[in-house]
Amino acid sequence: MRYFLLLLFFLSLSCPTSAAPTDLQEPVVLHQKIEITLTPSEHLLRGTSTITFAAGTQSVSLKLSPTAQIESVTVSGAQLPYSFSDGTLSLNMPETAKHETVPVSVTYRAFFNDPLPQPGGSSEDPTYGVRGAITTQGTFLSDSAGWYPLPPSLPLKRSIRVSAPAGIEAITHGKRVARSTKDSVTTSSWEELRPTGGLTLCAGPYRVDERREAGVDLYSYFYADNATLSSRYLDAAAKYLRIYSDLFGPYPFEKFAVVENFFPTGYGFPSFTLLGSTIIRLPFIIETSFPHEIVHSWWGNAIEADQSEGNWTEGLTTYLADYLLKERHSAEEGREYRLQLLSDFATLVTTDTDFPLTAFRSRVDPASRSVGYGKSAMLFHMIRTGIGDDAFFGALREICRERLYRSATWDDFTRAFSKSSGLDLSPFMKQWLTRPGGPRFHFSDVTRQQESEGRGWTVSGSIVQTPPFYELGVPLRLQSDGASIRKNIPVTGALTRFSFSTPAEPRQLLLDPDAELFRLLAPDEIPVTVNSIKGSRQLLAVITEDCRARDATFRRLLDSLGKGGTAVIRERELDEELIRRHDLIFCGVPKHRSLLPPLPSGIARNAAGFSLRDDAVTAPDGLLFLVLPFPSPTARIAALFRPLSEVAAEQYASKITHYGKYGSLVFTGGAIRHKGTTPPAGGGSAVIF
C-alpha cells in the first residue's frame, strides 16, 4: 500500500458517529402540480399549484415569496381558510383529510425583479445575489425565490407546466414531456419521478437543440448569438457523461441540459447547468467549469450533502472534474494543479478565516473556497493515493448505490473507503476533518557522506514538524546523476530521522516533490500570484504619475480583487515606514524604480509601454499586470497595474481577478496574450548539495 497506510498502526483515535435523524412526522406529499404563466415585460408570474397530501394531514405550512398575492386556496373546489404572513401560508385541513387524500390548490401572483449584476462584476456567489428575476432578457427563479408554494416535505412526484410569450422557452428539473407554441404562447411541461430538493426555473428566447445518447436526452438552450456553440457543448456533454458514468454508475436523471443564462453564472442543478452568456463563449470553459457542473449531477444534486457534518460536495467535485481531467492529460498538469491548491490555501487563508472541513457550508470568499474546495480535494487525493484507484472508485460507486436521491455525510465516505480498502480510516479522516489548517514540515541537519572506497553515499537528516502534529507518511525524493530514490517516511511528532543510501552522488533532496500531501507551504515555497494580492493583509494602493487609468477604474480593480477597503494614496505620500509595513499595488510605474522588485525574465518596461520576449507592446489597448516578490527576508510583495490607456484599464481591470494562479499577465487586442508564474525557491523543503 502507499504512503499513509504505513501509518495506520500509529492511529488509534476514533471518528465521531453522527446522530440519528429526528423523525419530524412531516405531512406526506403524494404529488405537486405547478402551473405558471410568465409575463416578462411586467416581471410577473401567475401560478396555480395543486398539492395532494396523504390521508391524516391535519395542518400545513407552505413557503411562498413574502411579496406574493394569494388569490385563492381551495380543496376540491371549495374555499379553504388560510393565513399568509412573512412568506408562510398556513392552512388547517378539513375533517375529510383525516381519512382521505386531499388536493389543495393555491392560486397566486408574484413579481420578481431582483437587480442583475453589472457587466464585469465578480462574485463567489454563482447567483450574484439574484434569487428571482423575470425580465425581457431572461428569467431566473431559484429554489429560494418562493416562486411556487414549497411544501414542508419533498413530493413523491412533481410536475411543472410553464407558459410564456411565443418564443420564450422555459426549462426546469425533470423530463420534458411536452413542448409547443400555439396562439402566441409557448408551453413546456416537465415531470419528476424522483424529485430532489427545491425547483429552479429558467426561461428566455432560446434556440433549442437536442439529441439522445445512451438513453439520456441531451439539450442545449442557447440564445441566438451563441446557438452555433450548441454542437460543441452537446458533444462534450455526451463525452463527460460516458466518462463519469463509468466511474460512478448510471447518470441519475432523465435529461441533461446546458442552459445559457443572461448574467454570468456557472451553476449546476439536478438535470441541467447554467452558464452565463459571457462565460459560455470562453474556449476553456468546456474543459473546466462544464465538466465540474456535470459531476455535480451525481455529487451534490442526486446525492446531497448532509450539512450537519459539513459540505463535502465541492471538494469531491473539484477533485473528480477540475483535477482529474488535468491528471489524465498529464502527470505534470496534475502536479501543477495540486501545488496550486496548496499555494492558494497558503496565500488566501489566514488563522482568522480558517475553519475545519466539518464547518464548510458554501464558499463566500476566496478563503472559504480554498478550504471547502481545495483542502477537501486534497483530502480525497490523499485517500485515493493511499488505498488505490480500485478501492477509491469502488467506494464512490457503493455510495451512489446506497445514497442516490438522498443525502450523505463525511462519515458515510469514511465507512465506504474503510470497507473498500479493508482498513479502518476513521483515525486518518478525523485529523483532517475536525482541525483547521494542516501540517508544516521542513528539513533539518541534512548531510551527505561518501562511504569508504567510493562504494556509495549516505544522506541523512531530520523532518521537523511544527505543532499541531499530524500522523502521516511524508514522501521524500533523493535525486542523483541519472537516477532518483523515493521513500515514504512515517511522521508522527516533532522530529523524525531518516537516512538514504545511494550508489551515485546525491544532487538534491526534496520533500513532497509532487505535492501529494495537504500541507502548509512556507513562504519561500509559494509563487507570488494575483492570489497573493487577494490574500494580502497589509496592502496599500499607490497611484503614480505614470498611471493611465482613472482613479475610479483603479478602485474597481481593487474591488474585483476583494480589496475594496484598501487605502489609496499618491506616490508622493509614500514614506519608508509605509513601504516597510505594506505590500504595494501600483497604478503605473513608480518614479522611484527601487519601489518595484526586479521584473521576471522576458518582461521589460519602457516609456512607450512594455515588451514580452522582445515583442514590444505599445498599442493603447495593451495592459501589463505583474506580482513580484521583494528580496528576502522581507516577505513583502508588490504588484504593477500598467494599462497603456484608460480604455485598456476599463477593458481589462475586472478580468485580472480570474487569473489568480498567475503572477504575470499581458492583455492586448481584447484578449489575454500571456500568463505566467515564476517558480518559488523551495526553501526548507529542498536541499541542494
N, C-alpha and C positions, 0 to 999 in steps of 0.2 A: 504494500500500500504506500501511498505517497506521504508527504511530509507531516501533516498534522496527526496522522494515525500513529506516528511514533510516540505521540504524547498522551494517548488516551489513558495509559496506565497511571499517569500523574493526576488525572482529573477525577475528583470524587464528589463534586458538587452536584446537586440535583436541580433540574429545571422545574420552576413552579407550575403547578397544574392550574388549568383555567376553571373557573367556577361554572357550575351547570347553569344554563339559561333559565330565566324565570318564565313560568307558564302564565302569560298575561290574560288568557281567555278572551282574546280579541274576537270580534264578530267575524264569521266566515263569509267571505265574498265569493260567490259562485261565478259571477260574470259581471264585467263592467263594459257597457257600451257607451262610447263617446262620439257625439256628432257635433262638429263645429263648422262655422262659416266665417271666413276671414274677409275683412274689408280693409285692405292695406292703406287706401287713401285716407281712412279715418282712424287708423290704428286700432280697429275694433274687432273683437271676437264675440260671436253669438254662439252659445252652446247649449246642448241638452245632453245630460249623462244619465243613463239608467243603470243603477247598481242593484244587482239581485243578491240579497242576503239569505243565508241559510236559515231554516226554522230555528227559533229560540233566540233570535236577536231582539233585544229589548230597547236599548238606546244606542245612538250612533253619533259620532262627531266626525265631520268631513272637513278637510282643509281646502280653502279656496282663496284666491287673491283677496286681500282686505279691501281692495277698491272695487271688487265685483258687485254688480247689482243683481240680486236674486229676483227672478220674475215669478217663479212658482216652484213648489215642491209637492209632488203628488205620489200617491200609492194606488196603482190600478185605476188611475184617472181621478181619484178623489184627493182633494187638497189635504195636505198634512201640515199641522202646525210646526213652526220652526223658529229658531232664533239664530241670528248671524251677527257676530261681533269679532273684530280684530282677526279676521281670516278663519274663524271657526264656525261652521254650520252645524248646529246641534239639533238633533231630531229625537223625538220619543215615538217609538214604533207602535202601530196599532195592536190590539189584542190578538188579532189573527197571526201576528208574527211569531207568537209562541209555538205555533203548531204547523206553520207552513212557510214556504219561501216567500219573500216579499220583494218586489221590484220597486225601488224608489227612484223617481225621475226628478232631476233638478234642471230647471231651465234658467239661464243666466246670461249676462253680458259683461264684458270687461274690456278695458283699454290697456294696451301695452305699448309704451313708447320710451323705454329707457334710452338715455343718450348713448350714442355709439362712440367708440374710441376714435380719436383723431388720427389721421394718417401719420405713420412713422412712430406711433406710440409703442411702448414695450411694457409687458406685464408678466409676472409669474402666474397670474390667474388666466387660464386659457379662455375664459369668457370675457375678460377685460371688465368684469363687474356688470355685464349685461345679463339680466335674468329673463327679461321679456321685451321683445321689440317686434311690432308689426308695422312694416314700412313698405313703401313702394320699391325700395331697394331689395328687400327680402324680409323674411320672418324668422326669428329665433325665439323659441319658447322653451326654456329649460325646465327641468323637473322641479325646480324650486320656485318657479314663477307663479304657481297657483292657477294655471290656465284651464284646469279641469278639476272637478271635485275629487280629492285624494282620500280614499277610504283608509281606515286605521290598519288594515291588513292587505297584503297583496292578493289581488283576484286570482282565482284559479284559471281564468281565461279572460282575455281583454280584446276588444275590437274598437277600431277608430275609423271614422269617416270624416274626410276633410273636403270642404267645398270652398272655392275661391274664384275670382275672376278668371276668365278663359286665358290659358297660357301660364297661370301660376300653379306650378306643380308642388305638391307637398310630399314630405317623407317623414316617417316616424318608425318606431320599433315594429318588429314582426314581419310577417309575409304580406306582400302586396297581393290582394285578391281581386282587385278591380281598379281600372283607371279609364276615364272617359272625359270628353268635352262635349257639352250639349247646351244649347240655348245660352251661350256666353258664360257658361260655368264649367270649370274643370274640377272633377271629383276624383278622389282616390280613396280606396278602402284598404285597411290593414288589419291583420289578425295575429294575436299572440296566443299560442297554445301553451307556452311556458313563460309567463310574464316574469321579468326580472327588474326590480326597482321601479322608480318613477319614470314617467314618459318625457322625452324631449322631442320637439317637433320643429321642422324647418320647412320653409317654402320660399319660392322665388320663380322668376321667369326662366326656368331651367330647360336646357336641351337634354333629353333623357336618352341614354344609350344602355343596352343591356345584352347579356349573354348568359348561358348556363354552363357551369363547369363542375363536374363531379357531383352532381345533384344539388348544387348551390346556385341560386340566382345572383348574378353579379350586375350591379347597376352603377352608372355614373349620372349624377345630376349636376351639370356644369352650366354656367352662363355662356351666352353665345360667343363671347370673346375668347373663352378657353375651351370650347367644345372640341377643338381639334386634338386636345390632350387626352381625350377620353380613352382611346385605344391603348395608349401607353399605361394609363392607370389600371385599366381592366386586365391587361396582360400581367402587370406587376401583382395585382390582387390575386389572380389565379396562381401565379408562381409562389407567392408567400403563403397562401392557404395550403398549397401542397406541402411546402417545407414544414410548416408548423403543425399540420395535421399528422404528419409522420412522427413528429417529436412528442406531441401531447395527446393525440387522439382526434376523433372526428370534430370538424368545425361545429360549434354548438348552436348555430342559428340557421334560420331558413334562408337568409339572404345576407349579402354583404354589399354595401353601397358606399361609394366615395362621393361626398356632397360638398360643393363649393359654398362657402359662406361669404357674407358681404362685409365682415370685419375679420381681422387677422387671427382667427382661431386655428388651433390644431388640437382636436378634441375627439375622443372616441366614445361611442355609446353602443349598447347592445345592437348589433347588426348593421351599424353604419358609422362612418367617421366624417368629421367636418374638417375642411382645410380652407383657410381664407384665400380670397382671390389673389392677394399679393404673395401668398405662400405657395400656392399650387403651381405657379409658373417657375419656381426656383428649381433648377435641374437636379439638385442634390436631395430634394425632399422625398422623391420617390424611393431613395435608398436609405433614408434616415427616419424622418417623422412618420412616413406612411407605414412601414413595417411595424414601428412602435405601436401605432394605433390598432393594427391588425392583431398583434399579440395580445392587446388588451381584450380582444374578443373572448379569450379564454380567461386570462388573469386580470380580473377587475370588473368584467361585465358578466360572464357566465358564472364565475366564482368571485364573489365579493370579499373584501377584507372585513373580518370581524374586528372592528376598531378598538375593542377592549384590550387587545394585545398589540395595537399599532398596525399601520398600513404597510403591508409587505408588497402590494401590487406594483408600485412604481419601481422599486428596486429590482424585482424579478423581471418585469417587462423591459427595463433598461438593459438588464443582462442578456435576456434572450433575443432582443431585437437589436438595439444600438450596438451592443458589444459583440454579440455572437456573429453578426454578419461581418464585422471587421476581422474577427479572428479567422473566419472561414476564407476571407480573401487572402490574408497572410498572417503568419505568426507575428511579424514585426508590427503590423497595424493593431493587432490585439494588444501587444505590449504597450504601444503608444497610448492606446485608449485607457488601459489600466493606470498607467502613470499619470494620465491627465486627470482621472478621478481622484487620485491621491493628491495631486497638485492643487486641484480645485478645493478639496477639503482643507488642506493646509493654508490656502490663501484666503478662503471665504468664511471659514468657520472659526469663531473665537470662543473663549470659555463662556462668554455671556450669551452666545447664540447656539451653543451646542446642547444636545439632549440625546437620550438613548433612543434606539430604534423602536422600542415599545411605545415611545411617546410621539412618533411621527404620525400625522394625520394627512396633511397635504402640504404642498410647497406654498410658501407665502413670500419668500425672498430667496436670494442665491444661497444663503447659508442652509436653510431648511431643505432646499433642493440637493445640496451636496451631501446632507445626512441621509434623507429619505430615498434618494435615487442612487447617489454614488457609493456611500458606505454600504448600503444594503446590497447593491450589485456586487461589490467586492466580497461581501459575506457569501453570496451564492457562488462566486468564483472559488473561494477557498473550500467550500463544501464539495464542489464538483471536482477540483483537483485532488481533494483528499479521498473521495470514495470512488471516483472514476465515472466515465460517461454512462455506462450501463446502469449503475445504481442510481445516478443522479436523474437521468431522464425516465428511468423506470419509476422512481418515486413521483415525479411530476405526472406521469400517466395514471398512477394509482390515485393521486389526489383528484385528478379530473374525473375518474370513475366514481369516487366516493362523494365528492363535494359539488358536483355540477349543479348549477341553479340554486346553490346555497352559499354559505359563507365559509371561510377558512381562517384559521389563526396561525401565528408563528408556531404554536405548539403542534398543530396538525402537520406542518412541514418537518418539525423535529422528529415526530413519530415516523413519518413516511421515510425520511432519509435514514433513520436508525434501522427501520425494518429492511429497507432495500440493501443496506450495506452490512447488516448483521452486527452493527456496533452501536453502543449507546452514545449518541451525540448530544445528549442533554447538557452535560457539563460544558462542552465546547460551545454550544449555542448560547448558553446562559451568559457567558462572559462577554459575548458580542452584542447581545440584545439588551441587556439591562444596564450597561455602563455607557456614559458619553465618552467621546474621544477614542483613543486607541493607543497601542504600544509605541514606544520610541526606542530605537536601537542605534548604537554606534560602535565602531571598533575601538579597542584599546590595546596598547602594548603588543602590536603585531610585529613579529620579527621573521626573518628568513635566515636559514643557516645551511651551508653546504656540508653534506656528510663527507666523511673521510674517504680518500681515494676517489673522489668525484662520483660517488655512487648515486647521487641524487640530492634532493633538497627537502628540508622540513620547514614548513610555515606554521607558526603557532601564534596564538593571541587570545583575546577575550572579546565576547559580545557583551556590551553593557546595556542594560535595560533600566529605564527610569520608571519609578512608580507612577500609577498603579501597575502591578505586574500582570502580564498575560502569560498563559501557558500554551505554547505552540512551537511548531518547527520553523526555524529560520533558514532559508536556503542561502548557501554561500557558493561562489564560483571562483576557483583559482585558475587564472589564465597564464599559460606559459607559451613559449615559442611553438606554434603549430598544434597546441592541444589545450584542453581545459578539463578541470575536475569539478564536479558538483557534489556538495554534501548538504544534508538537512540536519541542522543542529537543534536538538530539543532544548528549548529555553524556558525556564520556569521562574527565574528570580533575577536578582540584580546583576550577577556576574556569571558568565558561562564560558569556560575554557574550551578551546578547540585546537586541533592540530591536523595538518595535511602533510602527506609525503608525495613527492612528485619527482620523476626522473629528469625533467627538464627544468631549466632555470625559470623561476616564477617571475612574471611581469606585473601582474596586478591581482588584487583580491577584492571581490565585490560582494556586498551584502544585498540580498534580494534583487539581483540584477534585472530580473524580468518582471518586477512589480507584481509578484504573485500574492503578496500579503496586504491586508489593510494595515497601514501604519502611518504614524505622523511623521512627515518628512521634515528634516532640518532645513533651515532657510537656504543653505548652500546646495540643497538637492532640488530646489524648486525653480523652474524657469520663470522669469518675470513676464507677465502677460497682461492683457486687458483685465483679466480677473484679479490680478494683483491690485489694480486701481480700485476695482469694486470692493475688495476686501480691506483696503487701507483704513486704518483707524485714526490717522493724523494727516489727512490730505488737505492741501492748500492749493487753490487755483490762482494762477497768475496770468494776467493779460499783459503782453509785451507790446512794444511799439511796432513790432513786425506782425501782430495779429491782423488777419484779414477777414475776420468774422465779426458780426455784430455781437455785443455783449449778450443779447437775448439768445442767440444761436449757441454761444459757448455754454450758457447756463442750461440750455436744452440738452446739450451733450452730457453735462453733469447729471441732469435728471435721469437720462436714459441709463446711465451707469449706476443708478441708485445713490447718487451723491448730491442730490438737490440741495441739501443743507450745508454744503461746503462753502466756506468763506472765499470770496473772490476779491483779489487785490491787484494793484498795478505793480509792475516790476520795480518801480522806483521806491515802493513801500517795503520791499524785502530787506531784511537785515540778517546778520549772522545767526541770531537766536532763532528766528523763524525758519531759516534754512536748516539749522541743526535739528529742530524738533519735528519737521514735517516731511512727508512725501509731497512732491510737487507735480502739478499738471499745468503745462504752459500752453497758452494760445499764441502761437508764433514762436520764433527762435528768440531766446533771451539775448539782450545786448551783451551781457557778460557770459561768454560761452562756457566758463567754468561751472555754471549752474547746471549744465547738461552733462551727463556721463558720456563716455565715448560711444559713437554710433556703431551699430552692427556692421560686420564685414559686408561689403557690396552696396551699402547705402551711404550717400553723401549729400550734403546740403550745399546750396549756393544762393546767391542773391536773387536769381530768377526763379528758383524752385528747388528741385532736388533730383538726384539720379539714383537709379536702381540698376546695379550691374552695368554701369556705364551708359545706360539708356536714360537720356535726360527727359525729365517731366517738367514742362514749363507752361502747359496749356492751363487756362483758367479753371477747368473742371478737374484739376488734379488735387489730391489730398494725401498727406503722409501722416500716419499715426504710429508713434513708437512708444514702447515702455522699456526703460533702461535701468539697470542696477548701478548704484554708486559703488565704487571700490569698497571692499571690506575694510574695517569691520562695521561700517555704519549701518548696513542692512536697510538703507533707505533706497527709494526708487524715484524716478522722475518720468513723466510722460510728456510727449510732444505732440500737440494737435496743430498741424500745419496745413490749413487749406490755402490754395493759391488764389481764392476769391471767396466772397460771401456766397456766391452761387454754389460753389463746391461745398462750403461749410453747411449750407442749408440742405444740400442734397444728401450728404453722407453722414452727418453728425449722429443721427439716430440709428445708423446701421452698425456702428462700431461695437456696440454692446453685444451684438450677435456673434462676434468673433472672439469670445472670451479666452480661448486657449492659445491665442497668438500674441506675440509681442511686437510684431511689425506688420503694418497694413499699408497698402498703396491702392488708392482708388483713382481711376481715370476713365473717361469715356462712358460714364454712367454705371460702371461695374467695378467689382474688386479685381485687381490685377496681380496682387501679391499678398501672401500671408505667410509669415514665418515666425520661428521661435528660436532663440539662442539657447543651446543646451546648457544646463547648470554644471557647476564644478564637480559635484558629487560628495564633497565634504567628508563627514565621518562614516559614510557607507562605502568608501572606496579607499584602497591603499595602493599607491603606485610605487613599485620597487625601483 
